[in-house]
């Protein structure tokens, strides 16, 4: 089965010292559908943070594939406690001054672990990232690579208790794989390359690549196709959506990606509205969590309120006049 697009790990220390953001590899890479991890409804659990775009891929797959009842899920608070993802529904959001109703305790192990890191420590790992796909029966981490979680949930959807919808159809795989490469390098990871760079040249290269890719995708959609590969919603659409969902309200400011709004790309904006309207998509994410996660850890913990024009998000996604731009 095709693995995730991964970043070159050579000379990491030197590249980071020169101001480049380099994403590390995920260490757990097992697959559902093997003898160790059979495809069974009710067996698996997800640990996610709704502000995290890599987690958003996974929550989208869970919703779109009809797996919300078959795969249980815990949601961490958007800001990390001592740089650790924390399961504590009593924590308070800066923007609202209240708790976030989606946040949960840790429920899959029976131990009420406070931090995701504890799950890794039980397996002798010092990793601490989300998402995690967890086997409640074996009490083991299956994988913490989001792209592979999406792929295996798609492949095993029917056996896991979902709809069996095919988001990686055989006839479109070459096109999907090519799109996935561009979307990951220039857009998904590219947003972080720009936002977390401490070198102006590295930032500028990521900035240009990001907006060049958006222009190309907008052109691709200009022929009237509803989704990136044509009439079918696929894994490529699923992977693109979390970044574009965050762009106008978060990345435009936080990641210094102020070259344009998604609203300024007529075909991409229509596509965002179209995907957002699909069953389960709105419920799979939270812009409140996104704002809290990206800005709530800033030095003054002040969270931006906008955008308010042409209207507040996410209402703008639903508005027919804007969707028809």
Buried (B, 14 or more C-beta within 10 A) or exposed (E): EEEBBBBEEEEBEEBEEEBBBBBEEBBBEBBBBEEEBBBBBEBBBBBBBBBBBBBBBBBBBBBBBBBBEBBBBBBBBBBBBEEEBBBBBEBEBBBEEEBBEBBBEBBBBEEEBBBBBBBBBBEEBEBBBBBBBBBBEEBBBBBBBBBBBBBBBBBBBBBBBBEEBBBBBEEBBEBBBEBBEBBBBBBBBBBBBBBBBEEEEBBEBBBBBBBBBBBEBBEBBEEEBBBBBEEBBBBBBBBBBBBBBBBBBBBBBBBBBEBBBBBEBEBBBBBBBBBBEBEBBBEBBBBBBBBBBBBBEEEEEEBBEEBEEEBEBBEBBBEEEBBEB
